[in-house]
């Protein structure tokens, strides 16, 4: 395990804090599903495989994983070209892989298998390997995740979905939902595992979409509260008017 990606705890803590601040500035809230569909992980490594809807996904993922799995070490593959451009991430558990090459696929499997020998590890991967609309079906996950499931069948494979939606405020909401851990094939069959992994991600996306459409706020807890109201001179006037009337000023436009 000598070639595990390097992790600087201080840099990870700073970048997590930075990510929260940026999210607070640009969103009304980051809401996470109240359901936790897994029990005791029993010291097993975890693979979180996600959709990839937006540029914001890595920042959101870092904040969510820190909140839900803060006792574990996070690792994630990243495009090797991007890692050369943003070398800071090489000190935060990210490892570079070449996109759409046999060498990149081999490096992903080697590094990921190595990482998952650590019982406290979390490997986070964007299963589709590209940006994709949350409504796209089938989700079409990369085969590398299926090959990894054959190599490390004892890890816990959990689908995670993220949506960015507008509800009743000026700024959008971020919605996150965890799916149930995927039961892999007892026969260690690649195609069966790929179908089950893909179905797990699609089901989780469909569940999240239903809650997004219904604006089911009871299905979420707020992990990060951001900006609300219209802002600017108008909100300052509303604050002053409420103060003069002895009323409580509520920044939110709606009920969410």
C-alpha angles and dihedrals in degrees: 000000000000094000097055113138111270119252124199106197091200093053092046092052091048094048092047089053090047091050091053091051093050091048090050090053097050105032139051092225148338108228125190127197113263091218117093103193098192133073129204108344089206096218092300121144116253132223114199109194117189146184115251110224103148151011086254095066098096093050092046092046093051093053094045095046091047089054097045103031105023093144091062133075116244123220129175139175119239135183106278091226091054091047090055088052095046103033092169088080091063086072093052101062097275119135127194125241128177112246120243097354132116090236091053091050091049092048091050092053094044095048095040093049089049092049093049092059084078110084091208094052128115118196113197118196134173097233096204093050092220143052110286135174113254090236095056113120131223093031091213104211121203117265091232090077089054092051089049090054089057092050096044107025093156093067119098110248111204124179116221126191132195129194131182112210142164116233122160103320134081091247125054129254126236113220123194128186132181119213128212117279111269119247107224127214114281087214091055091237114172098211093047091051092049091051092049094047091048092047090051092054094045093048091050091049091049091050091049092047091053091053091046093052092047092044088227099183091174088068091064141055120209112249097173126019115207136173125325139182129033096294128205127062095337095059091045088054091048090051092051093046092050091049092051090050093047091242131138111253114225114198096196116094094206138021099274 
